[in-house]
């Protein structure tokens, strides 16, 4: 939304112009692509494994997104967030044991 701009109107013409900006935005389109990949992957894994295993594993997205924010976007990740990521990983590991 920082790239598209603030939506401060309810006029149809301006809303359509904003929609065109959003639908032609590379970041938006890549996000839609990756969300689709995640959905298809999740459905595929659900055909192989139980929901009680797959659902906790979906929380690994927090790990991936934080690593991406740190190493791709260059954001600062605090020690508390790293501790939270460690807890998420431990929780997923605990739920994956039989």
Buried (B, 14 or more C-beta within 10 A) or exposed (E): EEEBEEEEEEEEEEEEEBEEEBEEBEEBEEEEEEEEEEEEEEEEBEEEEEEEBBEBBEEEEBBEEBEEBBEEEEEEBEEEBEEBBEEBBEEBEEEEEE
